[in-house]
């Protein structure tokens, strides 16, 4: 009948086939995001209010929908993730962190006397142990750097809040500066020594 009405049956079938493929692909994406949102709701890798890091992007979760999750970045803009893509990524949830591991290094000049070098470990340990909400792991004379003798310290902040960590680290930095000044221990900075050989002219 359609052929009698001048309808190209082959073109119609081909069109329906292409349309069906397009519809199937669109439905696949929708179902993928839907199943991903169900997985997020059931497994709860993060919830509203959590601070998460996804690849190089980070922020606070503001909305978990059927298709997308919205995150407010530190600089204020809204980042929208497809739920399916989000579950394929490595998500770090800082709200679930119970304590924060902190590592820092300082360098002193090569001219530092041995007896002062031997006191640096105990100075740093004492400063860290005086801070509330901290747990000292270790302090070591780590290595001979290019222009400094490097000391490395590791400690834990017993609460996850970033601002608390920064307040503690600031106190540690200021106290190290004060104690080093009292002990006349000098911090190192990048330097280069150039040796110039002067040739002697022969008569």
MARKEMI-690839 format. One record per residue (C-alpha): residue in one letter; x, z, y. Coordinates in steps of 0.1 Angstrom, whole numbers. Layout:
% residues N
{drense "A",{X,Z,Y}}
...
***
This chain:
% residues 203
{drense "X",{0,0,0}}
{drense "X",{28,10,24}}
{drense "X",{45,-23,16}}
{drense "X",{13,-42,24}}
{drense "X",{12,-24,58}}
{drense "X",{47,-37,66}}
{drense "X",{65,-4,59}}
{drense "X",{101,-9,46}}
{drense "X",{100,13,15}}
{drense "X",{138,13,10}}
{drense "X",{145,24,46}}
{drense "X",{118,51,43}}
{drense "X",{133,65,11}}
{drense "X",{168,63,26}}
{drense "X",{156,81,57}}
{drense "X",{139,108,37}}
{drense "X",{171,113,17}}
{drense "X",{193,117,48}}
{drense "X",{167,140,64}}
{drense "X",{165,160,32}}
{drense "X",{203,165,31}}
{drense "X",{203,175,68}}
{drense "X",{175,200,62}}
{drense "X",{192,214,31}}
{drense "X",{224,219,51}}
{drense "X",{206,236,79}}
{drense "X",{187,258,55}}
{drense "X",{219,267,37}}
{drense "X",{235,280,69}}
{drense "X",{204,299,78}}
{drense "X",{202,315,43}}
{drense "X",{239,323,44}}
{drense "X",{236,342,77}}
{drense "X",{204,359,64}}
{drense "X",{221,371,32}}
{drense "X",{251,382,52}}
{drense "X",{229,403,75}}
{drense "X",{213,419,45}}
{drense "X",{248,427,31}}
{drense "X",{258,442,65}}
{drense "X",{227,464,66}}
{drense "X",{231,476,30}}
{drense "X",{269,480,28}}
{drense "X",{273,492,64}}
{drense "X",{309,480,70}}
{drense "X",{300,488,106}}
{drense "X",{269,500,125}}
{drense "X",{257,500,161}}
{drense "X",{282,518,183}}
{drense "X",{313,512,161}}
{drense "X",{345,499,177}}
{drense "X",{357,470,155}}
{drense "X",{385,445,156}}
{drense "X",{379,410,141}}
{drense "X",{411,389,140}}
{drense "X",{423,390,176}}
{drense "X",{389,401,192}}
{drense "X",{377,436,196}}
{drense "X",{348,456,210}}
{drense "X",{318,478,204}}
{drense "X",{290,466,182}}
{drense "X",{258,463,203}}
{drense "X",{234,444,181}}
{drense "X",{232,433,144}}
{drense "X",{206,406,140}}
{drense "X",{194,383,112}}
{drense "X",{218,355,122}}
{drense "X",{244,370,145}}
{drense "X",{262,402,155}}
{drense "X",{270,409,191}}
{drense "X",{300,428,202}}
{drense "X",{309,440,238}}
{drense "X",{346,435,244}}
{drense "X",{368,458,264}}
{drense "X",{369,434,293}}
{drense "X",{331,434,294}}
{drense "X",{320,400,280}}
{drense "X",{297,397,250}}
{drense "X",{312,382,218}}
{drense "X",{287,367,193}}
{drense "X",{297,364,157}}
{drense "X",{279,345,130}}
{drense "X",{271,371,103}}
{drense "X",{284,348,75}}
{drense "X",{317,342,94}}
{drense "X",{320,379,101}}
{drense "X",{318,389,65}}
{drense "X",{345,363,57}}
{drense "X",{368,379,83}}
{drense "X",{389,411,80}}
{drense "X",{371,437,100}}
{drense "X",{389,468,111}}
{drense "X",{365,496,120}}
{drense "X",{382,522,142}}
{drense "X",{352,544,143}}
{drense "X",{358,552,106}}
{drense "X",{394,563,113}}
{drense "X",{399,601,107}}
{drense "X",{433,603,123}}
{drense "X",{457,580,141}}
{drense "X",{492,572,130}}
{drense "X",{516,569,160}}
{drense "X",{551,554,159}}
{drense "X",{574,552,189}}
{drense "X",{611,546,195}}
{drense "X",{635,556,222}}
{drense "X",{671,545,229}}
{drense "X",{700,564,244}}
{drense "X",{733,551,256}}
{drense "X",{763,546,233}}
{drense "X",{783,570,255}}
{drense "X",{761,599,244}}
{drense "X",{783,627,229}}
{drense "X",{778,635,192}}
{drense "X",{766,671,199}}
{drense "X",{739,658,221}}
{drense "X",{729,631,196}}
{drense "X",{725,658,170}}
{drense "X",{701,677,193}}
{drense "X",{677,648,200}}
{drense "X",{658,651,167}}
{drense "X",{651,688,172}}
{drense "X",{641,682,209}}
{drense "X",{615,655,199}}
{drense "X",{602,675,170}}
{drense "X",{597,705,192}}
{drense "X",{578,685,218}}
{drense "X",{555,668,193}}
{drense "X",{547,701,174}}
{drense "X",{538,718,207}}
{drense "X",{509,693,212}}
{drense "X",{474,702,200}}
{drense "X",{457,680,175}}
{drense "X",{490,665,162}}
{drense "X",{508,666,129}}
{drense "X",{545,657,128}}
{drense "X",{556,633,101}}
{drense "X",{593,626,109}}
{drense "X",{620,620,135}}
{drense "X",{652,601,127}}
{drense "X",{682,585,142}}
{drense "X",{672,551,131}}
{drense "X",{698,525,139}}
{drense "X",{725,511,162}}
{drense "X",{707,488,185}}
{drense "X",{722,460,205}}
{drense "X",{726,482,236}}
{drense "X",{712,516,225}}
{drense "X",{712,542,198}}
{drense "X",{677,541,185}}
{drense "X",{656,571,175}}
{drense "X",{622,567,157}}
{drense "X",{594,593,156}}
{drense "X",{562,592,136}}
{drense "X",{533,616,141}}
{drense "X",{495,618,136}}
{drense "X",{468,625,160}}
{drense "X",{441,644,141}}
{drense "X",{412,628,160}}
{drense "X",{405,590,162}}
{drense "X",{396,588,199}}
{drense "X",{420,564,217}}
{drense "X",{419,583,250}}
{drense "X",{429,615,233}}
{drense "X",{459,597,217}}
{drense "X",{469,583,251}}
{drense "X",{467,617,267}}
{drense "X",{489,632,240}}
{drense "X",{514,604,241}}
{drense "X",{517,607,279}}
{drense "X",{525,644,276}}
{drense "X",{551,637,250}}
{drense "X",{567,610,271}}
{drense "X",{569,632,302}}
{drense "X",{583,661,283}}
{drense "X",{609,640,266}}
{drense "X",{619,627,300}}
{drense "X",{622,662,314}}
{drense "X",{641,676,285}}
{drense "X",{666,647,284}}
{drense "X",{672,652,321}}
{drense "X",{680,689,315}}
{drense "X",{703,680,286}}
{drense "X",{719,651,306}}
{drense "X",{710,626,279}}
{drense "X",{707,592,294}}
{drense "X",{681,566,283}}
{drense "X",{695,532,274}}
{drense "X",{685,499,290}}
{drense "X",{695,463,281}}
{drense "X",{731,458,291}}
{drense "X",{759,433,284}}
{drense "X",{796,438,286}}
{drense "X",{817,408,295}}
{drense "X",{854,409,287}}
{drense "X",{875,384,307}}
{drense "X",{910,377,295}}
{drense "X",{934,369,323}}
{drense "X",{961,345,312}}
{drense "X",{996,352,325}}
{drense "X",{1013,323,342}}
{drense "X",{1047,315,330}}
{drense "X",{1075,308,354}}
***
